Amino acid sequence: MSAIAIVVDDHPMCRQATGMALGVAAPELTVVEAASLAEASARAGEAKLMTLDLALPDNRSVLGVPALLERFPGLKLLVISGALNPDIEQQVAATGADGYLSKATPISVMVEAMRAVISGGTWFSFEPSDAALAPESEFARLSSLTNAQSRVLNAMESGRLNKQIAFDLGLSEITVKAHVKAILKKLAVPNRTQAILMLQRVQS
């Protein structure tokens, strides 16, 4: 069975264009398309490369990348964004992803980037070591949350109370309270409202 590359984008034309570039960059790979992160995750364990659009309905922008790489540590990940944003690119580099491209990138450059990442290199407009985030940056603090803490924070954003969060996530209320306390400490904020505002700022 040949190795696969997964193109993850909720726009069919973007998937097709990325798939064409992959066909040139790595004809030995079988291209698999996915319209959501959940769909892609079902086959990510067998993929050599994944190209990921950050603006998926079931992805938390850059904050979704660390969880993906934690789940699939051997996956080579090339983020392809609809916007060329230096701040987002630096955040992507800090997550451990292998590269970052704008969707406006010419196909020839996209092919070059894919070849670099597949061969074990990286593709950024700067040296990834330069993207180290300050310990107090909001993105770094949010990225330090565990998956369980992230789920609780997302539930908090929807206005759920501890008892409701516990029921929704199948946890005890005591466990939820412990997660909330840990979240506030890691984010260095005094209350739930400030934690939610930080999450919204980073996701915007």
PyMOL CGO cylinders between C-alpha atoms (Angstrom):
from pymol import cmd
from pymol.cgo import CYLINDER

trace = [
    CYLINDER, 0.00, 0.00, 0.00, 1.42, 3.39, -0.99, 0.3, 1, 1, 1, 1, 1, 1,
    CYLINDER, 1.42, 3.39, -0.99, 1.92, 6.17, 1.54, 0.3, 1, 1, 1, 1, 1, 1,
    CYLINDER, 1.92, 6.17, 1.54, -0.67, 8.91, 1.59, 0.3, 1, 1, 1, 1, 1, 1,
    CYLINDER, -0.67, 8.91, 1.59, -0.79, 12.69, 1.86, 0.3, 1, 1, 1, 1, 1, 1,
    CYLINDER, -0.79, 12.69, 1.86, -3.94, 14.30, 3.26, 0.3, 1, 1, 1, 1, 1, 1,
    CYLINDER, -3.94, 14.30, 3.26, -5.21, 17.63, 1.94, 0.3, 1, 1, 1, 1, 1, 1,
    CYLINDER, -5.21, 17.63, 1.94, -7.50, 19.20, 4.56, 0.3, 1, 1, 1, 1, 1, 1,
    CYLINDER, -7.50, 19.20, 4.56, -9.64, 22.12, 3.39, 0.3, 1, 1, 1, 1, 1, 1,
    CYLINDER, -9.64, 22.12, 3.39, -13.37, 22.75, 3.41, 0.3, 1, 1, 1, 1, 1, 1,
    CYLINDER, -13.37, 22.75, 3.41, -13.24, 24.37, -0.05, 0.3, 1, 1, 1, 1, 1, 1,
    CYLINDER, -13.24, 24.37, -0.05, -13.22, 21.82, -2.91, 0.3, 1, 1, 1, 1, 1, 1,
    CYLINDER, -13.22, 21.82, -2.91, -11.29, 24.09, -5.31, 0.3, 1, 1, 1, 1, 1, 1,
    CYLINDER, -11.29, 24.09, -5.31, -8.54, 24.67, -2.74, 0.3, 1, 1, 1, 1, 1, 1,
    CYLINDER, -8.54, 24.67, -2.74, -8.28, 20.93, -2.10, 0.3, 1, 1, 1, 1, 1, 1,
    CYLINDER, -8.28, 20.93, -2.10, -8.02, 20.30, -5.84, 0.3, 1, 1, 1, 1, 1, 1,
    CYLINDER, -8.02, 20.30, -5.84, -5.27, 22.92, -6.33, 0.3, 1, 1, 1, 1, 1, 1,
    CYLINDER, -5.27, 22.92, -6.33, -3.27, 21.61, -3.36, 0.3, 1, 1, 1, 1, 1, 1,
    CYLINDER, -3.27, 21.61, -3.36, -3.71, 18.06, -4.56, 0.3, 1, 1, 1, 1, 1, 1,
    CYLINDER, -3.71, 18.06, -4.56, -2.37, 19.01, -8.00, 0.3, 1, 1, 1, 1, 1, 1,
    CYLINDER, -2.37, 19.01, -8.00, 0.71, 20.56, -6.38, 0.3, 1, 1, 1, 1, 1, 1,
    CYLINDER, 0.71, 20.56, -6.38, 1.23, 17.41, -4.31, 0.3, 1, 1, 1, 1, 1, 1,
    CYLINDER, 1.23, 17.41, -4.31, 0.97, 15.28, -7.45, 0.3, 1, 1, 1, 1, 1, 1,
    CYLINDER, 0.97, 15.28, -7.45, 3.95, 17.17, -8.86, 0.3, 1, 1, 1, 1, 1, 1,
    CYLINDER, 3.95, 17.17, -8.86, 5.91, 17.40, -5.59, 0.3, 1, 1, 1, 1, 1, 1,
    CYLINDER, 5.91, 17.40, -5.59, 5.48, 13.78, -4.54, 0.3, 1, 1, 1, 1, 1, 1,
    CYLINDER, 5.48, 13.78, -4.54, 3.92, 11.57, -7.22, 0.3, 1, 1, 1, 1, 1, 1,
    CYLINDER, 3.92, 11.57, -7.22, 4.71, 8.52, -5.08, 0.3, 1, 1, 1, 1, 1, 1,
    CYLINDER, 4.71, 8.52, -5.08, 2.12, 9.64, -2.50, 0.3, 1, 1, 1, 1, 1, 1,
    CYLINDER, 2.12, 9.64, -2.50, -1.60, 8.92, -2.83, 0.3, 1, 1, 1, 1, 1, 1,
    CYLINDER, -1.60, 8.92, -2.83, -3.54, 12.14, -2.23, 0.3, 1, 1, 1, 1, 1, 1,
    CYLINDER, -3.54, 12.14, -2.23, -6.53, 11.85, 0.10, 0.3, 1, 1, 1, 1, 1, 1,
    CYLINDER, -6.53, 11.85, 0.10, -8.90, 14.82, 0.48, 0.3, 1, 1, 1, 1, 1, 1,
    CYLINDER, -8.90, 14.82, 0.48, -10.71, 15.74, 3.69, 0.3, 1, 1, 1, 1, 1, 1,
    CYLINDER, -10.71, 15.74, 3.69, -13.18, 18.56, 4.30, 0.3, 1, 1, 1, 1, 1, 1,
    CYLINDER, -13.18, 18.56, 4.30, -12.78, 18.59, 8.09, 0.3, 1, 1, 1, 1, 1, 1,
    CYLINDER, -12.78, 18.59, 8.09, -10.20, 17.90, 10.76, 0.3, 1, 1, 1, 1, 1, 1,
    CYLINDER, -10.20, 17.90, 10.76, -12.29, 15.02, 12.09, 0.3, 1, 1, 1, 1, 1, 1,
    CYLINDER, -12.29, 15.02, 12.09, -12.35, 13.40, 8.66, 0.3, 1, 1, 1, 1, 1, 1,
    CYLINDER, -12.35, 13.40, 8.66, -8.59, 13.89, 8.25, 0.3, 1, 1, 1, 1, 1, 1,
    CYLINDER, -8.59, 13.89, 8.25, -7.81, 12.53, 11.72, 0.3, 1, 1, 1, 1, 1, 1,
    CYLINDER, -7.81, 12.53, 11.72, -9.36, 9.19, 10.79, 0.3, 1, 1, 1, 1, 1, 1,
    CYLINDER, -9.36, 9.19, 10.79, -6.42, 8.56, 8.41, 0.3, 1, 1, 1, 1, 1, 1,
    CYLINDER, -6.42, 8.56, 8.41, -3.70, 10.83, 9.82, 0.3, 1, 1, 1, 1, 1, 1,
    CYLINDER, -3.70, 10.83, 9.82, -1.92, 7.92, 11.44, 0.3, 1, 1, 1, 1, 1, 1,
    CYLINDER, -1.92, 7.92, 11.44, -1.00, 6.51, 8.01, 0.3, 1, 1, 1, 1, 1, 1,
    CYLINDER, -1.00, 6.51, 8.01, -0.12, 9.83, 6.37, 0.3, 1, 1, 1, 1, 1, 1,
    CYLINDER, -0.12, 9.83, 6.37, 3.37, 11.02, 5.51, 0.3, 1, 1, 1, 1, 1, 1,
    CYLINDER, 3.37, 11.02, 5.51, 2.20, 14.61, 5.05, 0.3, 1, 1, 1, 1, 1, 1,
    CYLINDER, 2.20, 14.61, 5.05, -0.84, 16.68, 5.86, 0.3, 1, 1, 1, 1, 1, 1,
    CYLINDER, -0.84, 16.68, 5.86, -1.64, 20.10, 4.45, 0.3, 1, 1, 1, 1, 1, 1,
    CYLINDER, -1.64, 20.10, 4.45, -3.99, 21.94, 6.78, 0.3, 1, 1, 1, 1, 1, 1,
    CYLINDER, -3.99, 21.94, 6.78, -6.24, 24.95, 6.30, 0.3, 1, 1, 1, 1, 1, 1,
    CYLINDER, -6.24, 24.95, 6.30, -6.56, 26.67, 9.69, 0.3, 1, 1, 1, 1, 1, 1,
    CYLINDER, -6.56, 26.67, 9.69, -10.06, 28.04, 9.01, 0.3, 1, 1, 1, 1, 1, 1,
    CYLINDER, -10.06, 28.04, 9.01, -11.94, 24.75, 9.33, 0.3, 1, 1, 1, 1, 1, 1,
    CYLINDER, -11.94, 24.75, 9.33, -15.27, 24.72, 11.19, 0.3, 1, 1, 1, 1, 1, 1,
    CYLINDER, -15.27, 24.72, 11.19, -13.98, 22.01, 13.56, 0.3, 1, 1, 1, 1, 1, 1,
    CYLINDER, -13.98, 22.01, 13.56, -10.51, 23.48, 14.13, 0.3, 1, 1, 1, 1, 1, 1,
    CYLINDER, -10.51, 23.48, 14.13, -9.49, 26.14, 16.66, 0.3, 1, 1, 1, 1, 1, 1,
    CYLINDER, -9.49, 26.14, 16.66, -7.23, 28.02, 14.24, 0.3, 1, 1, 1, 1, 1, 1,
    CYLINDER, -7.23, 28.02, 14.24, -3.56, 27.78, 15.33, 0.3, 1, 1, 1, 1, 1, 1,
    CYLINDER, -3.56, 27.78, 15.33, -4.61, 26.42, 18.73, 0.3, 1, 1, 1, 1, 1, 1,
    CYLINDER, -4.61, 26.42, 18.73, -5.76, 23.22, 17.06, 0.3, 1, 1, 1, 1, 1, 1,
    CYLINDER, -5.76, 23.22, 17.06, -2.27, 22.43, 15.72, 0.3, 1, 1, 1, 1, 1, 1,
    CYLINDER, -2.27, 22.43, 15.72, -0.53, 21.40, 18.99, 0.3, 1, 1, 1, 1, 1, 1,
    CYLINDER, -0.53, 21.40, 18.99, -3.30, 18.91, 19.79, 0.3, 1, 1, 1, 1, 1, 1,
    CYLINDER, -3.30, 18.91, 19.79, -3.05, 17.44, 16.28, 0.3, 1, 1, 1, 1, 1, 1,
    CYLINDER, -3.05, 17.44, 16.28, 0.73, 17.03, 16.50, 0.3, 1, 1, 1, 1, 1, 1,
    CYLINDER, 0.73, 17.03, 16.50, 0.47, 15.59, 20.01, 0.3, 1, 1, 1, 1, 1, 1,
    CYLINDER, 0.47, 15.59, 20.01, -1.93, 12.96, 18.70, 0.3, 1, 1, 1, 1, 1, 1,
    CYLINDER, -1.93, 12.96, 18.70, 0.15, 12.20, 15.58, 0.3, 1, 1, 1, 1, 1, 1,
    CYLINDER, 0.15, 12.20, 15.58, 3.78, 12.96, 16.53, 0.3, 1, 1, 1, 1, 1, 1,
    CYLINDER, 3.78, 12.96, 16.53, 5.31, 11.57, 13.34, 0.3, 1, 1, 1, 1, 1, 1,
    CYLINDER, 5.31, 11.57, 13.34, 3.10, 13.61, 11.01, 0.3, 1, 1, 1, 1, 1, 1,
    CYLINDER, 3.10, 13.61, 11.01, 4.71, 16.21, 8.75, 0.3, 1, 1, 1, 1, 1, 1,
    CYLINDER, 4.71, 16.21, 8.75, 2.40, 19.22, 8.76, 0.3, 1, 1, 1, 1, 1, 1,
    CYLINDER, 2.40, 19.22, 8.76, 2.27, 22.06, 6.24, 0.3, 1, 1, 1, 1, 1, 1,
    CYLINDER, 2.27, 22.06, 6.24, -0.22, 24.79, 7.15, 0.3, 1, 1, 1, 1, 1, 1,
    CYLINDER, -0.22, 24.79, 7.15, -1.81, 26.58, 4.19, 0.3, 1, 1, 1, 1, 1, 1,
    CYLINDER, -1.81, 26.58, 4.19, -3.65, 29.71, 5.27, 0.3, 1, 1, 1, 1, 1, 1,
    CYLINDER, -3.65, 29.71, 5.27, -6.03, 32.02, 3.47, 0.3, 1, 1, 1, 1, 1, 1,
    CYLINDER, -6.03, 32.02, 3.47, -4.12, 35.01, 4.82, 0.3, 1, 1, 1, 1, 1, 1,
    CYLINDER, -4.12, 35.01, 4.82, -0.44, 35.88, 4.74, 0.3, 1, 1, 1, 1, 1, 1,
    CYLINDER, -0.44, 35.88, 4.74, -0.03, 36.97, 8.35, 0.3, 1, 1, 1, 1, 1, 1,
    CYLINDER, -0.03, 36.97, 8.35, 3.47, 37.10, 9.92, 0.3, 1, 1, 1, 1, 1, 1,
    CYLINDER, 3.47, 37.10, 9.92, 2.03, 36.78, 13.45, 0.3, 1, 1, 1, 1, 1, 1,
    CYLINDER, 2.03, 36.78, 13.45, 0.08, 33.63, 12.57, 0.3, 1, 1, 1, 1, 1, 1,
    CYLINDER, 0.08, 33.63, 12.57, 3.11, 32.23, 10.75, 0.3, 1, 1, 1, 1, 1, 1,
    CYLINDER, 3.11, 32.23, 10.75, 5.23, 32.67, 13.86, 0.3, 1, 1, 1, 1, 1, 1,
    CYLINDER, 5.23, 32.67, 13.86, 2.57, 31.00, 15.99, 0.3, 1, 1, 1, 1, 1, 1,
    CYLINDER, 2.57, 31.00, 15.99, 2.41, 28.07, 13.54, 0.3, 1, 1, 1, 1, 1, 1,
    CYLINDER, 2.41, 28.07, 13.54, 6.21, 27.70, 13.68, 0.3, 1, 1, 1, 1, 1, 1,
    CYLINDER, 6.21, 27.70, 13.68, 6.11, 27.71, 17.47, 0.3, 1, 1, 1, 1, 1, 1,
    CYLINDER, 6.11, 27.71, 17.47, 3.65, 24.78, 17.51, 0.3, 1, 1, 1, 1, 1, 1,
    CYLINDER, 3.65, 24.78, 17.51, 6.18, 22.48, 15.84, 0.3, 1, 1, 1, 1, 1, 1,
    CYLINDER, 6.18, 22.48, 15.84, 4.51, 22.44, 12.42, 0.3, 1, 1, 1, 1, 1, 1,
    CYLINDER, 4.51, 22.44, 12.42, 6.88, 21.99, 9.47, 0.3, 1, 1, 1, 1, 1, 1,
    CYLINDER, 6.88, 21.99, 9.47, 5.83, 24.87, 7.25, 0.3, 1, 1, 1, 1, 1, 1,
    CYLINDER, 5.83, 24.87, 7.25, 3.46, 27.70, 6.45, 0.3, 1, 1, 1, 1, 1, 1,
    CYLINDER, 3.46, 27.70, 6.45, 2.13, 28.96, 3.12, 0.3, 1, 1, 1, 1, 1, 1,
    CYLINDER, 2.13, 28.96, 3.12, -0.44, 31.43, 1.95, 0.3, 1, 1, 1, 1, 1, 1,
    CYLINDER, -0.44, 31.43, 1.95, -3.14, 30.13, -0.41, 0.3, 1, 1, 1, 1, 1, 1,
    CYLINDER, -3.14, 30.13, -0.41, -1.98, 32.86, -2.78, 0.3, 1, 1, 1, 1, 1, 1,
    CYLINDER, -1.98, 32.86, -2.78, 1.42, 31.14, -3.12, 0.3, 1, 1, 1, 1, 1, 1,
    CYLINDER, 1.42, 31.14, -3.12, 2.27, 30.21, -6.74, 0.3, 1, 1, 1, 1, 1, 1,
    CYLINDER, 2.27, 30.21, -6.74, 2.01, 26.49, -7.49, 0.3, 1, 1, 1, 1, 1, 1,
    CYLINDER, 2.01, 26.49, -7.49, 5.74, 26.30, -8.27, 0.3, 1, 1, 1, 1, 1, 1,
    CYLINDER, 5.74, 26.30, -8.27, 6.63, 27.62, -4.79, 0.3, 1, 1, 1, 1, 1, 1,
    CYLINDER, 6.63, 27.62, -4.79, 4.03, 25.35, -3.17, 0.3, 1, 1, 1, 1, 1, 1,
    CYLINDER, 4.03, 25.35, -3.17, 5.65, 22.35, -4.88, 0.3, 1, 1, 1, 1, 1, 1,
    CYLINDER, 5.65, 22.35, -4.88, 9.06, 23.43, -3.60, 0.3, 1, 1, 1, 1, 1, 1,
    CYLINDER, 9.06, 23.43, -3.60, 7.72, 23.83, -0.06, 0.3, 1, 1, 1, 1, 1, 1,
    CYLINDER, 7.72, 23.83, -0.06, 6.07, 20.41, -0.13, 0.3, 1, 1, 1, 1, 1, 1,
    CYLINDER, 6.07, 20.41, -0.13, 9.27, 18.76, -1.31, 0.3, 1, 1, 1, 1, 1, 1,
    CYLINDER, 9.27, 18.76, -1.31, 11.24, 20.48, 1.46, 0.3, 1, 1, 1, 1, 1, 1,
    CYLINDER, 11.24, 20.48, 1.46, 8.83, 19.35, 4.18, 0.3, 1, 1, 1, 1, 1, 1,
    CYLINDER, 8.83, 19.35, 4.18, 8.55, 15.78, 2.88, 0.3, 1, 1, 1, 1, 1, 1,
    CYLINDER, 8.55, 15.78, 2.88, 12.34, 15.49, 2.84, 0.3, 1, 1, 1, 1, 1, 1,
    CYLINDER, 12.34, 15.49, 2.84, 12.53, 16.52, 6.50, 0.3, 1, 1, 1, 1, 1, 1,
    CYLINDER, 12.53, 16.52, 6.50, 13.05, 20.27, 6.15, 0.3, 1, 1, 1, 1, 1, 1,
    CYLINDER, 13.05, 20.27, 6.15, 10.89, 23.24, 7.05, 0.3, 1, 1, 1, 1, 1, 1,
    CYLINDER, 10.89, 23.24, 7.05, 9.32, 26.07, 5.07, 0.3, 1, 1, 1, 1, 1, 1,
    CYLINDER, 9.32, 26.07, 5.07, 8.91, 29.44, 6.75, 0.3, 1, 1, 1, 1, 1, 1,
    CYLINDER, 8.91, 29.44, 6.75, 9.75, 32.99, 5.74, 0.3, 1, 1, 1, 1, 1, 1,
    CYLINDER, 9.75, 32.99, 5.74, 12.17, 33.15, 8.71, 0.3, 1, 1, 1, 1, 1, 1,
    CYLINDER, 12.17, 33.15, 8.71, 14.26, 30.74, 10.77, 0.3, 1, 1, 1, 1, 1, 1,
    CYLINDER, 14.26, 30.74, 10.77, 11.86, 28.78, 13.03, 0.3, 1, 1, 1, 1, 1, 1,
    CYLINDER, 11.86, 28.78, 13.03, 14.22, 29.34, 15.96, 0.3, 1, 1, 1, 1, 1, 1,
    CYLINDER, 14.22, 29.34, 15.96, 13.42, 33.04, 15.63, 0.3, 1, 1, 1, 1, 1, 1,
    CYLINDER, 13.42, 33.04, 15.63, 9.76, 32.30, 16.32, 0.3, 1, 1, 1, 1, 1, 1,
    CYLINDER, 9.76, 32.30, 16.32, 10.23, 31.37, 19.96, 0.3, 1, 1, 1, 1, 1, 1,
    CYLINDER, 10.23, 31.37, 19.96, 7.38, 32.96, 21.82, 0.3, 1, 1, 1, 1, 1, 1,
    CYLINDER, 7.38, 32.96, 21.82, 7.82, 34.89, 25.02, 0.3, 1, 1, 1, 1, 1, 1,
    CYLINDER, 7.82, 34.89, 25.02, 6.72, 32.80, 28.01, 0.3, 1, 1, 1, 1, 1, 1,
    CYLINDER, 6.72, 32.80, 28.01, 4.06, 35.36, 28.86, 0.3, 1, 1, 1, 1, 1, 1,
    CYLINDER, 4.06, 35.36, 28.86, 2.49, 35.52, 25.38, 0.3, 1, 1, 1, 1, 1, 1,
    CYLINDER, 2.49, 35.52, 25.38, -1.20, 34.68, 25.32, 0.3, 1, 1, 1, 1, 1, 1,
    CYLINDER, -1.20, 34.68, 25.32, -0.74, 32.09, 22.58, 0.3, 1, 1, 1, 1, 1, 1,
    CYLINDER, -0.74, 32.09, 22.58, 1.99, 30.31, 24.54, 0.3, 1, 1, 1, 1, 1, 1,
    CYLINDER, 1.99, 30.31, 24.54, -0.16, 30.22, 27.66, 0.3, 1, 1, 1, 1, 1, 1,
    CYLINDER, -0.16, 30.22, 27.66, -3.17, 28.82, 25.80, 0.3, 1, 1, 1, 1, 1, 1,
    CYLINDER, -3.17, 28.82, 25.80, -0.97, 26.26, 24.07, 0.3, 1, 1, 1, 1, 1, 1,
    CYLINDER, -0.97, 26.26, 24.07, 0.22, 25.03, 27.47, 0.3, 1, 1, 1, 1, 1, 1,
    CYLINDER, 0.22, 25.03, 27.47, -3.28, 23.78, 28.35, 0.3, 1, 1, 1, 1, 1, 1,
    CYLINDER, -3.28, 23.78, 28.35, -3.88, 20.05, 28.23, 0.3, 1, 1, 1, 1, 1, 1,
    CYLINDER, -3.88, 20.05, 28.23, -6.55, 18.68, 25.89, 0.3, 1, 1, 1, 1, 1, 1,
    CYLINDER, -6.55, 18.68, 25.89, -8.91, 18.23, 28.84, 0.3, 1, 1, 1, 1, 1, 1,
    CYLINDER, -8.91, 18.23, 28.84, -8.32, 21.81, 30.00, 0.3, 1, 1, 1, 1, 1, 1,
    CYLINDER, -8.32, 21.81, 30.00, -8.89, 23.09, 26.46, 0.3, 1, 1, 1, 1, 1, 1,
    CYLINDER, -8.89, 23.09, 26.46, -12.23, 21.28, 26.28, 0.3, 1, 1, 1, 1, 1, 1,
    CYLINDER, -12.23, 21.28, 26.28, -13.27, 22.82, 29.58, 0.3, 1, 1, 1, 1, 1, 1,
    CYLINDER, -13.27, 22.82, 29.58, -12.22, 26.30, 28.42, 0.3, 1, 1, 1, 1, 1, 1,
    CYLINDER, -12.22, 26.30, 28.42, -14.21, 25.89, 25.20, 0.3, 1, 1, 1, 1, 1, 1,
    CYLINDER, -14.21, 25.89, 25.20, -17.23, 24.89, 27.25, 0.3, 1, 1, 1, 1, 1, 1,
    CYLINDER, -17.23, 24.89, 27.25, -16.70, 27.92, 29.48, 0.3, 1, 1, 1, 1, 1, 1,
    CYLINDER, -16.70, 27.92, 29.48, -16.74, 30.13, 26.38, 0.3, 1, 1, 1, 1, 1, 1,
    CYLINDER, -16.74, 30.13, 26.38, -20.25, 28.92, 25.56, 0.3, 1, 1, 1, 1, 1, 1,
    CYLINDER, -20.25, 28.92, 25.56, -21.41, 30.13, 28.97, 0.3, 1, 1, 1, 1, 1, 1,
    CYLINDER, -21.41, 30.13, 28.97, -21.74, 26.71, 30.57, 0.3, 1, 1, 1, 1, 1, 1,
    CYLINDER, -21.74, 26.71, 30.57, -21.64, 26.41, 34.36, 0.3, 1, 1, 1, 1, 1, 1,
    CYLINDER, -21.64, 26.41, 34.36, -19.41, 23.87, 36.08, 0.3, 1, 1, 1, 1, 1, 1,
    CYLINDER, -19.41, 23.87, 36.08, -22.30, 21.46, 36.64, 0.3, 1, 1, 1, 1, 1, 1,
    CYLINDER, -22.30, 21.46, 36.64, -23.32, 21.69, 32.96, 0.3, 1, 1, 1, 1, 1, 1,
    CYLINDER, -23.32, 21.69, 32.96, -19.71, 21.27, 31.79, 0.3, 1, 1, 1, 1, 1, 1,
    CYLINDER, -19.71, 21.27, 31.79, -19.33, 18.21, 34.00, 0.3, 1, 1, 1, 1, 1, 1,
    CYLINDER, -19.33, 18.21, 34.00, -22.46, 16.64, 32.49, 0.3, 1, 1, 1, 1, 1, 1,
    CYLINDER, -22.46, 16.64, 32.49, -21.47, 17.49, 28.89, 0.3, 1, 1, 1, 1, 1, 1,
    CYLINDER, -21.47, 17.49, 28.89, -17.90, 16.17, 29.20, 0.3, 1, 1, 1, 1, 1, 1,
    CYLINDER, -17.90, 16.17, 29.20, -18.68, 13.19, 31.41, 0.3, 1, 1, 1, 1, 1, 1,
    CYLINDER, -18.68, 13.19, 31.41, -16.63, 14.50, 34.33, 0.3, 1, 1, 1, 1, 1, 1,
    CYLINDER, -16.63, 14.50, 34.33, -17.33, 15.07, 38.00, 0.3, 1, 1, 1, 1, 1, 1,
    CYLINDER, -17.33, 15.07, 38.00, -18.02, 18.63, 39.08, 0.3, 1, 1, 1, 1, 1, 1,
    CYLINDER, -18.02, 18.63, 39.08, -14.97, 18.46, 41.37, 0.3, 1, 1, 1, 1, 1, 1,
    CYLINDER, -14.97, 18.46, 41.37, -12.77, 17.58, 38.37, 0.3, 1, 1, 1, 1, 1, 1,
    CYLINDER, -12.77, 17.58, 38.37, -14.19, 20.49, 36.37, 0.3, 1, 1, 1, 1, 1, 1,
    CYLINDER, -14.19, 20.49, 36.37, -13.49, 22.88, 39.25, 0.3, 1, 1, 1, 1, 1, 1,
    CYLINDER, -13.49, 22.88, 39.25, -9.91, 21.60, 39.38, 0.3, 1, 1, 1, 1, 1, 1,
    CYLINDER, -9.91, 21.60, 39.38, -9.53, 22.14, 35.63, 0.3, 1, 1, 1, 1, 1, 1,
    CYLINDER, -9.53, 22.14, 35.63, -10.91, 25.69, 35.87, 0.3, 1, 1, 1, 1, 1, 1,
    CYLINDER, -10.91, 25.69, 35.87, -8.48, 26.50, 38.68, 0.3, 1, 1, 1, 1, 1, 1,
    CYLINDER, -8.48, 26.50, 38.68, -5.56, 25.11, 36.63, 0.3, 1, 1, 1, 1, 1, 1,
    CYLINDER, -5.56, 25.11, 36.63, -6.70, 27.05, 33.55, 0.3, 1, 1, 1, 1, 1, 1,
    CYLINDER, -6.70, 27.05, 33.55, -6.79, 30.36, 35.40, 0.3, 1, 1, 1, 1, 1, 1,
    CYLINDER, -6.79, 30.36, 35.40, -3.35, 29.68, 36.86, 0.3, 1, 1, 1, 1, 1, 1,
    CYLINDER, -3.35, 29.68, 36.86, -1.78, 28.73, 33.50, 0.3, 1, 1, 1, 1, 1, 1,
    CYLINDER, -1.78, 28.73, 33.50, -3.33, 31.71, 31.73, 0.3, 1, 1, 1, 1, 1, 1,
    CYLINDER, -3.33, 31.71, 31.73, -2.41, 34.03, 34.61, 0.3, 1, 1, 1, 1, 1, 1,
    CYLINDER, -2.41, 34.03, 34.61, -5.88, 35.58, 34.69, 0.3, 1, 1, 1, 1, 1, 1,
    CYLINDER, -5.88, 35.58, 34.69, -8.08, 36.32, 37.73, 0.3, 1, 1, 1, 1, 1, 1,
    CYLINDER, -8.08, 36.32, 37.73, -11.40, 34.93, 36.49, 0.3, 1, 1, 1, 1, 1, 1,
    CYLINDER, -11.40, 34.93, 36.49, -13.31, 32.98, 33.84, 0.3, 1, 1, 1, 1, 1, 1,
    CYLINDER, -13.31, 32.98, 33.84, -14.28, 36.09, 31.89, 0.3, 1, 1, 1, 1, 1, 1,
    CYLINDER, -14.28, 36.09, 31.89, -10.63, 37.06, 31.34, 0.3, 1, 1, 1, 1, 1, 1,
    CYLINDER, -10.63, 37.06, 31.34, -9.78, 33.49, 30.28, 0.3, 1, 1, 1, 1, 1, 1,
    CYLINDER, -9.78, 33.49, 30.28, -12.58, 33.52, 27.70, 0.3, 1, 1, 1, 1, 1, 1,
    CYLINDER, -12.58, 33.52, 27.70, -11.53, 36.93, 26.38, 0.3, 1, 1, 1, 1, 1, 1,
    CYLINDER, -11.53, 36.93, 26.38, -7.95, 35.69, 25.95, 0.3, 1, 1, 1, 1, 1, 1,
    CYLINDER, -7.95, 35.69, 25.95, -9.19, 32.66, 24.01, 0.3, 1, 1, 1, 1, 1, 1,
    CYLINDER, -9.19, 32.66, 24.01, -11.29, 34.87, 21.75, 0.3, 1, 1, 1, 1, 1, 1,
    CYLINDER, -11.29, 34.87, 21.75, -8.40, 37.27, 21.10, 0.3, 1, 1, 1, 1, 1, 1,
    CYLINDER, -8.40, 37.27, 21.10, -6.08, 34.47, 20.01, 0.3, 1, 1, 1, 1, 1, 1,
    CYLINDER, -6.08, 34.47, 20.01, -8.72, 32.77, 17.86, 0.3, 1, 1, 1, 1, 1, 1,
    CYLINDER, -8.72, 32.77, 17.86, -9.74, 35.98, 16.09, 0.3, 1, 1, 1, 1, 1, 1,
]
cmd.load_cgo(trace, "trace")
